[in-house]
Amino acid sequence: MDRPSASNVSVGERQSPLGCFVWFAWLVGGNAILLVLAIRIARGEHWLLTWKDVAFAAVLLLMVLLRFVDTRWLAGRNLSGERTTGRQYWTWVGALIGSWLVLWAVAHSLAV
């Protein structure tokens, strides 16, 4: 499968500062914040829900929303360089929420 070249991407798609920010926020920023929150949750008491859990859920939902905005209005692309489809988006949402909820439960179970 051929990789898309820079000439295949139209000017308004990924080159806009907003598109780059949204892409970076859901791909890297959100995951980094969730990892830090999971570590902080693991350092707390067993299954005591706190502001960290609320922040964890809020960041997770914000990532889903940002990916939706990227897919719907900012011409978000998958790793193959093709526009992300609705099916790919929902698969990603399920994988994201499922994997982070497992890590959240493990963090609560570890509580050092």
N, C-alpha and C positions, 0 to 999 in steps of 0.2 A: 504494500500500500504506500503510495507516495505521500510524503509530508508536504503540507501546504507551505508555499513560499510567502515571503512578505508581500509579494504582489497580489496574492490571492485574497488577502484580507482587506476589506474596504476600510476607508479612512475612519469612519465613525464607530467601528466595532471595538477593537481592543486598544486602539491608540489613545482614546480619550482618557484624561486623568481620572475621571470618575469610574470608568470601566476598570482601569488598573487598580484603583483603590478597592473597589468592591470585590474584584477577583482575589486580591491579596488578603482582604479581610476574611472572606469565607474559607480560603484555602490554607492560609498560614496563621493569621492572627487569631482567629477563633479557636483553632486547635491548640495553639500555644497557651492561650488563656485557660482553656478547659483543662489542660494538663497541670497547670499551676494550681487551679482550684481543686483538682482531684488530689494532688499532693497535700494541700492544706486540709482537705476533708479527712484524708488518711491520718493526719496528725491530731485530729479531734477525737471526741468520744464516739463509741459505737452507736450508730444509728440515731444520733441526736441531730435533728434537722436545724440548720442555722442559716444565716444570711449567705453562707458559702453555697448552700444547696440552691437557694433562690437565684443567686448569681449564675450558677452552673446551668440551670434551666433557661435563664434569660439569654445567656450566650449561645446555648444550643439552638434556641428558637431564632435568635438573630442570624445565626449562620444559615439556617434553612431559608429565612426571608431574603438574605443577601444573595444566596444562590438562585433563588427564584427571580429576583430582580435581574441578576446577571443573565439568566437563561431567557427570560421574557423580553426585556427591553434593551439589554446591552450586548446582545448577540453572543452570549457565552459559548465557549467551545469546549469540546471534550479533548482527551489526550491525542486523538487522531487529527485534531484540527478542524473537525466538522462541528457544525452547530449542535448544541446539546438538545436532545429531544425531550419531550415530556416523560417518556418512559425512562430514559436515563436519569432524569432529575429525580423521579420518585424512587428509583432503585438506589440512588445516592442518598436520599433522605432516609430510607429504611436502614441502609448500612451505617450511616452516620449516627442516627439515634440509637440503633441497636448496640453498636460497639461502644459508644460513650456511656450508655446506661449500664452496660456490663462493667466498665471501668469504674463508674460511680458506685455501683454496688460493692465491688471489690475494695474500693477505697474506704467505704463505710465499714466493711467487714474487718479490714486490717487495723484501723484506728489504733495507732501506737500510743 
